[in-house]
Amino acid sequence: MAEETKEMNPEIVGFACSFCTFKASEMAGSLRLKYPEGVKLIQVPCSSRVDPAFVIKAIFEGADGVFVAGCHPGDCHFIKGNYYTRRKIVALKEMFDAFSMKDKLRLFWVSAAEARRFIDKVTTFYNDIKEKKNEREKA
């Protein structure tokens, strides 16, 4: 029974900017806020350092969803990093759309002070993926 429950819970890989989003996740931990345990965070120096190949590899290796999260536009510590990220993710989503996988990828912006926003975004994404996964498995 435990294995059946485990299969129904999605595995999500998140790439988090070390200056903002990853700090927000640490603050969430300090505030004892919880996010789903199926979410695995990978700290990157800037969201722009996430190569689209990393996202594709995560999905091919079994992740049910991938998110990239960084500083708000205009607040990037590397000046224009998140603008590059936005372009890459839009192009990647178009490619995923051709394979009906557009919903497996999400991009959002979270500053270091927005721990609750981080939890909300991650939990919402997790729940969306879980709902779609459960629908597919029932069909």
C-alpha positions as CSV (number, residue, x, y, z in Angstrom):
1,M,0.0,0.0,0.0
2,A,2.9,2.4,0.8
3,E,4.4,1.8,-2.6
4,E,1.1,2.7,-4.3
5,T,0.9,6.0,-2.4
6,K,4.6,6.7,-3.3
7,E,3.8,6.3,-7.0
8,M,1.0,8.7,-6.8
9,N,3.2,11.5,-5.4
10,P,5.1,13.5,-8.0
11,E,8.8,14.1,-7.9
12,I,9.6,17.7,-8.7
13,V,13.1,19.2,-9.4
14,G,13.5,22.9,-8.7
15,F,16.4,25.1,-9.8
16,A,16.7,27.9,-7.3
17,C,18.8,31.1,-7.6
18,S,21.2,31.2,-4.6
19,F,20.7,34.9,-3.9
20,C,16.9,35.0,-3.8
21,T,14.8,31.8,-4.2
22,F,17.2,29.5,-2.3
23,K,17.4,32.0,0.6
24,A,13.5,32.1,0.6
25,S,13.5,28.3,0.9
26,E,15.9,28.6,3.8
27,M,13.8,31.2,5.5
28,A,10.7,29.0,5.0
29,G,12.6,26.3,6.9
30,S,13.5,28.8,9.7
31,L,9.8,29.7,9.9
32,R,8.9,26.0,10.0
33,L,6.8,26.3,6.9
34,K,6.6,23.1,5.0
35,Y,6.5,22.3,1.3
36,P,5.9,18.8,-0.2
37,E,8.6,16.3,0.3
38,G,8.6,15.3,-3.3
39,V,10.3,18.7,-4.2
40,K,14.1,18.6,-4.6
41,L,15.9,21.9,-4.8
42,I,19.1,22.5,-6.7
43,Q,20.9,25.7,-5.8
44,V,22.4,27.5,-8.8
45,P,24.3,30.8,-8.7
46,C,21.7,32.5,-11.0
47,S,18.6,31.3,-12.7
48,S,20.2,32.1,-16.0
49,R,22.8,29.3,-15.3
50,V,20.1,26.7,-15.8
51,D,20.8,25.1,-19.1
52,P,17.6,23.9,-20.9
53,A,19.4,20.5,-21.1
54,F,19.3,20.3,-17.3
55,V,15.5,20.6,-17.4
56,I,15.1,18.1,-20.2
57,K,17.5,15.6,-18.4
58,A,15.5,16.0,-15.2
59,I,12.3,15.1,-17.0
60,F,13.9,12.1,-18.9
61,E,15.4,10.9,-15.6
62,G,11.9,10.6,-14.1
63,A,10.9,14.0,-12.6
64,D,7.2,14.7,-13.0
65,G,7.8,18.4,-13.1
66,V,10.6,21.0,-13.1
67,F,10.6,24.6,-12.0
68,V,13.1,27.4,-12.3
69,A,12.9,30.2,-9.8
70,G,15.0,33.3,-9.5
71,C,15.1,37.0,-8.5
72,H,12.4,39.3,-9.6
73,P,13.1,41.0,-13.0
74,G,15.2,44.0,-12.4
75,D,16.6,42.6,-9.1
76,C,19.0,40.0,-10.5
77,H,22.4,40.1,-8.8
78,F,23.9,39.4,-12.2
79,I,22.0,42.3,-13.7
80,K,20.2,40.7,-16.7
81,G,20.3,37.0,-15.7
82,N,16.6,36.6,-15.1
83,Y,15.8,38.2,-18.5
84,Y,17.9,35.5,-20.2
85,T,16.1,32.9,-18.0
86,R,12.7,34.1,-19.2
87,R,13.7,33.8,-22.8
88,K,15.1,30.3,-22.3
89,I,12.1,29.0,-20.5
90,V,9.6,30.5,-23.0
91,A,11.5,28.7,-25.8
92,L,11.6,25.5,-23.8
93,K,7.9,25.7,-23.0
94,E,7.2,26.0,-26.8
95,M,9.2,22.9,-27.4
96,F,7.5,21.0,-24.6
97,D,4.1,22.1,-25.9
98,A,4.8,20.2,-29.1
99,F,5.0,17.0,-26.9
100,S,2.1,18.0,-24.7
101,M,4.5,18.5,-21.8
102,K,4.1,22.2,-21.3
103,D,2.6,21.8,-17.8
104,K,5.7,20.0,-16.6
105,L,7.7,23.2,-16.5
106,R,7.1,26.4,-14.6
107,L,9.0,29.6,-14.0
108,F,8.5,32.0,-11.1
109,W,10.2,34.8,-9.3
110,V,10.7,34.9,-5.5
111,S,12.9,37.3,-3.5
112,A,14.8,36.3,-0.4
113,A,12.1,37.8,1.8
114,E,9.2,35.9,0.3
115,A,9.3,32.6,2.1
116,R,5.5,32.3,2.1
117,R,5.3,33.1,-1.6
118,F,7.9,30.4,-2.3
119,I,5.9,27.8,-0.3
120,D,2.7,28.9,-2.2
121,K,4.3,28.6,-5.6
122,V,5.9,25.3,-5.0
123,T,2.9,23.8,-3.3
124,T,0.6,25.0,-6.1
125,F,2.9,23.5,-8.7
126,Y,3.1,20.2,-6.8
127,N,-0.6,20.0,-6.5
128,D,-1.2,20.7,-10.2
129,I,1.3,18.0,-11.2
130,K,-0.2,15.6,-8.7
131,E,-3.7,16.1,-10.0
132,K,-2.6,15.6,-13.6
133,K,-0.5,12.5,-12.7
134,N,-3.4,10.9,-10.8
135,E,-5.8,11.6,-13.7
136,R,-3.3,9.9,-16.1
137,E,-2.9,6.9,-13.9
138,K,-6.6,6.4,-13.5
139,A,-7.2,6.5,-17.2
